[in-house]
Amino acid sequence: MAGKNDKTKRENAIRRFFRETIGELRKVHWPTWPEARRLTIIVIIVVVIMSLFLWLVDEIAVKLLVLAIGA
């Protein structure tokens, strides 16, 4: 008897999870295509700028380390 009851509770928990998930997804403000495109471009620009910055910091650190070690 206990095994059947556990299975029913598990199925109800799974159904409740999906029902609540769908309810939350309906509340989400989905961006329009122009908004998504604009935000994607902003992210790409920030990633490129940060990559260049980190590359520059790495190059400076390597040069300082070479100077400190004297190699």
One Martini backbone bead per residue (centre of mass of N, CA, C, O) as a GRO file, in nm:
protein
   71
    1MET     BB    1   0.057   0.063  -0.021
    2ALA     BB    2   0.292   0.268   0.010
    3GLY     BB    3   0.396   0.258  -0.284
    4LYS     BB    4   0.145   0.383  -0.422
    5ASN     BB    5   0.141   0.650  -0.263
    6ASP     BB    6   0.422   0.749  -0.350
    7LYS     BB    7   0.362   0.761  -0.653
    8THR     BB    8   0.135   0.972  -0.638
    9LYS     BB    9   0.304   1.197  -0.507
   10ARG     BB   10   0.516   1.215  -0.732
   11GLU     BB   11   0.324   1.290  -0.963
   12ASN     BB   12   0.213   1.544  -0.827
   13ALA     BB   13   0.486   1.689  -0.808
   14ILE     BB   14   0.541   1.697  -1.110
   15ARG     BB   15   0.289   1.847  -1.197
   16ARG     BB   16   0.333   2.094  -1.015
   17PHE     BB   17   0.598   2.182  -1.135
   18PHE     BB   18   0.494   2.234  -1.427
   19ARG     BB   19   0.266   2.428  -1.356
   20GLU     BB   20   0.447   2.643  -1.216
   21THR     BB   21   0.640   2.690  -1.450
   22ILE     BB   22   0.431   2.791  -1.653
   23GLY     BB   23   0.332   3.025  -1.478
   24GLU     BB   24   0.607   3.175  -1.470
   25LEU     BB   25   0.650   3.202  -1.783
   26ARG     BB   26   0.400   3.395  -1.819
   27LYS     BB   27   0.547   3.640  -1.648
   28VAL     BB   28   0.746   3.682  -1.858
   29HIS     BB   29   0.951   3.919  -2.021
   30TRP     BB   30   0.976   3.913  -2.351
   31PRO     BB   31   1.172   3.995  -2.592
   32THR     BB   32   1.219   4.145  -2.861
   33TRP     BB   33   1.402   4.132  -3.138
   34PRO     BB   34   1.536   4.412  -3.112
   35GLU     BB   35   1.620   4.376  -2.817
   36ALA     BB   36   1.789   4.119  -2.852
   37ARG     BB   37   1.988   4.235  -3.055
   38ARG     BB   38   2.093   4.472  -2.884
   39LEU     BB   39   2.190   4.301  -2.640
   40THR     BB   40   2.385   4.122  -2.800
   41ILE     BB   41   2.571   4.347  -2.893
   42ILE     BB   42   2.653   4.443  -2.614
   43VAL     BB   43   2.781   4.178  -2.521
   44ILE     BB   44   2.996   4.158  -2.741
   45ILE     BB   45   3.139   4.424  -2.677
   46VAL     BB   46   3.213   4.358  -2.383
   47VAL     BB   47   3.379   4.104  -2.445
   48VAL     BB   48   3.592   4.241  -2.621
   49ILE     BB   49   3.691   4.449  -2.417
   50MET     BB   50   3.770   4.246  -2.193
   51SER     BB   51   3.970   4.087  -2.362
   52LEU     BB   52   4.165   4.319  -2.418
   53PHE     BB   53   4.223   4.388  -2.124
   54LEU     BB   54   4.332   4.108  -2.035
   55TRP     BB   55   4.558   4.097  -2.242
   56LEU     BB   56   4.707   4.350  -2.143
   57VAL     BB   57   4.756   4.258  -1.853
   58ASP     BB   58   4.914   4.004  -1.929
   59GLU     BB   59   5.145   4.140  -2.081
   60ILE     BB   60   5.241   4.314  -1.846
   61ALA     BB   61   5.294   4.082  -1.646
   62VAL     BB   62   5.506   3.938  -1.815
   63LYS     BB   63   5.710   4.172  -1.835
   64LEU     BB   64   5.748   4.207  -1.528
   65LEU     BB   65   5.844   3.918  -1.474
   66VAL     BB   66   6.090   3.926  -1.655
   67LEU     BB   67   6.226   4.161  -1.507
   68ALA     BB   68   6.236   4.026  -1.222
   69ILE     BB   69   6.398   3.768  -1.314
   70GLY     BB   70   6.599   3.816  -1.576
   71ALA     BB   71   6.545   3.655  -1.867
   0.00000   0.00000   0.00000
